[in-house]
Amino acid sequence: MLKGAAIVALPLAVVAVVALPLVLDQPFASQTPRVMAVIYALRRWSPAIAACGFAAMLAIAIGRWRQSRRVAKAALVAGLVTTAAALWFSRQNPFEWMFNPLHQPAFVPARTAGFVDPDDLVLAVRVGDDSAAYPIRQMAYHHLVNDRIGHTPAVVTY
């Protein structure tokens, strides 16, 4: 019975270790330094923990395979697939999937920027007599703007 519980608990624990940083890390909410330290520690250790979890699940599956019935074998395979998926996902950065660059950015003079409300926050940059403003609402999703401010190349980030 204890080994049967491990077949369910081990994959769930590995998934929790990998998923918890994603649940805690809320890019648009304020977070404490302590929560961020936990998130970064989990992100740093989750690939090793997931690899150990997959190795343990593989050892359980190999050890239990011969004496298992069809339903138990299905559970072993499901546990292996779940821990393998968690191992793969632990090495990904899903925030890179969410924060994609604009493929065709358009820059317009302030007087024609109808998509910016007067109360919107902007990130303003001034180089000499030239200036530019970037709506925070858009910067929050894309994080980088490659632009020229006057004749000066600029990479603006938020």
C-alpha positions as CSV (number, residue, x, y, z in Angstrom):
1,M,0.0,0.0,0.0
2,L,2.8,2.4,0.8
3,K,4.5,1.8,-2.6
4,G,1.1,2.4,-4.2
5,A,0.9,5.8,-2.5
6,A,4.3,6.7,-3.8
7,I,3.2,6.1,-7.4
8,V,0.7,8.9,-6.9
9,A,2.5,11.1,-4.4
10,L,5.9,11.3,-6.1
11,P,4.7,12.7,-9.4
12,L,2.4,15.1,-7.6
13,A,5.3,16.3,-5.5
14,V,7.5,16.8,-8.5
15,V,4.8,18.7,-10.3
16,A,4.3,20.9,-7.2
17,V,8.0,21.8,-6.9
18,V,8.1,22.8,-10.6
19,A,4.7,24.6,-10.7
20,L,5.0,26.5,-7.4
21,P,7.4,29.2,-8.6
22,L,5.0,29.9,-11.5
23,V,2.1,30.2,-9.2
24,L,3.9,32.5,-6.8
25,D,5.6,34.6,-9.4
26,Q,3.1,37.2,-10.4
27,P,4.8,39.7,-12.7
28,F,2.1,42.3,-12.4
29,A,1.6,42.1,-8.6
30,S,3.8,43.4,-5.8
31,Q,5.9,40.8,-4.1
32,T,8.1,40.7,-1.1
33,P,11.8,40.0,-1.2
34,R,11.2,36.8,0.8
35,V,8.7,35.4,-1.7
36,M,11.0,36.3,-4.6
37,A,13.9,34.5,-2.8
38,V,11.7,31.4,-2.4
39,I,10.7,31.6,-6.1
40,Y,14.3,31.9,-7.3
41,A,15.5,29.1,-5.0
42,L,12.7,26.8,-6.3
43,R,13.5,27.7,-9.9
44,R,17.2,27.0,-9.3
45,W,16.6,23.6,-7.6
46,S,13.5,22.3,-9.5
47,P,15.5,20.7,-12.4
48,A,17.6,18.7,-9.9
49,I,14.6,17.8,-7.8
50,A,12.6,16.8,-10.9
51,A,15.5,14.7,-12.2
52,C,15.7,12.9,-8.8
53,G,11.9,12.4,-8.8
54,F,12.0,11.0,-12.3
55,A,14.9,8.6,-11.4
56,A,12.9,7.5,-8.3
57,M,9.8,7.0,-10.3
58,L,11.7,5.0,-12.9
59,A,13.2,2.8,-10.1
60,I,9.7,2.2,-8.7
61,A,8.3,1.3,-12.1
62,I,11.2,-1.1,-12.9
63,G,10.9,-2.7,-9.5
64,R,7.1,-3.1,-9.6
65,W,6.5,-3.8,-13.3
66,R,6.5,-7.6,-13.2
67,Q,4.2,-8.1,-10.3
68,S,1.8,-5.3,-11.3
69,R,-1.6,-5.8,-12.9
70,R,-2.8,-3.8,-16.0
71,V,-4.2,-0.9,-13.9
72,A,-1.1,-0.7,-11.8
73,K,1.1,-0.7,-14.9
74,A,-1.0,2.2,-16.3
75,A,-0.5,4.1,-13.1
76,L,3.3,3.5,-13.3
77,V,3.4,4.7,-16.9
78,A,1.3,7.8,-15.9
79,G,3.7,8.5,-13.1
80,L,6.7,8.2,-15.4
81,V,5.1,10.4,-18.0
82,T,4.1,13.0,-15.4
83,T,7.6,13.2,-13.8
84,A,9.2,13.2,-17.3
85,A,7.0,16.2,-18.3
86,A,7.8,18.0,-15.0
87,L,11.5,17.4,-15.6
88,W,11.2,18.9,-19.1
89,F,9.2,21.8,-17.9
90,S,11.6,22.5,-15.0
91,R,14.2,23.5,-17.6
92,Q,11.9,25.9,-19.5
93,N,11.3,29.6,-18.9
94,P,7.5,30.1,-19.5
95,F,7.9,33.8,-19.0
96,E,9.8,33.9,-22.3
97,W,6.7,32.4,-23.9
98,M,4.4,35.1,-22.4
99,F,6.6,38.2,-23.0
100,N,7.2,38.1,-26.7
101,P,8.6,41.1,-28.6
102,L,6.3,43.0,-30.9
103,H,7.0,41.9,-34.4
104,Q,5.9,45.1,-36.2
105,P,6.2,47.9,-33.6
106,A,4.9,51.3,-34.7
107,F,6.0,54.6,-33.3
108,V,3.8,57.6,-33.6
109,P,4.1,61.2,-32.4
110,A,2.4,61.9,-29.1
111,R,-0.3,64.0,-30.7
112,T,-1.5,61.1,-32.8
113,A,-1.2,58.4,-30.1
114,G,-4.9,57.7,-29.6
115,F,-4.2,54.4,-27.8
116,V,-2.6,56.3,-24.8
117,D,-5.1,57.8,-22.3
118,P,-4.1,61.0,-20.5
119,D,-3.9,59.0,-17.2
120,D,-1.7,56.2,-18.5
121,L,1.7,55.8,-17.0
122,V,4.6,56.1,-19.5
123,L,8.3,55.4,-19.4
124,A,9.8,58.6,-20.7
125,V,13.4,58.9,-22.1
126,R,15.1,62.1,-23.1
127,V,18.4,62.3,-25.1
128,G,19.4,65.9,-25.7
129,D,16.5,67.7,-27.3
130,D,14.8,64.5,-28.4
131,S,12.4,62.5,-26.2
132,A,10.2,59.4,-26.4
133,A,7.5,57.9,-24.2
134,Y,6.5,54.2,-23.9
135,P,3.2,53.2,-22.3
136,I,3.8,51.0,-19.3
137,R,0.7,49.0,-20.2
138,Q,2.5,47.8,-23.4
139,M,6.0,47.6,-21.8
140,A,4.7,45.3,-19.1
141,Y,4.1,42.6,-21.8
142,H,7.0,43.1,-24.0
143,H,9.7,44.5,-21.7
144,L,12.0,45.7,-24.5
145,V,11.8,48.4,-27.1
146,N,14.5,48.8,-29.8
147,D,14.1,52.4,-30.9
148,R,16.0,55.6,-31.9
149,I,15.6,58.7,-29.9
150,G,16.5,61.3,-32.3
151,H,19.7,59.9,-33.9
152,T,20.7,57.9,-30.8
153,P,19.9,54.1,-30.9
154,A,18.2,53.0,-27.6
155,V,17.1,49.8,-26.0
156,V,14.4,50.7,-23.5
157,T,13.4,48.1,-20.9
158,Y,10.9,47.8,-18.1
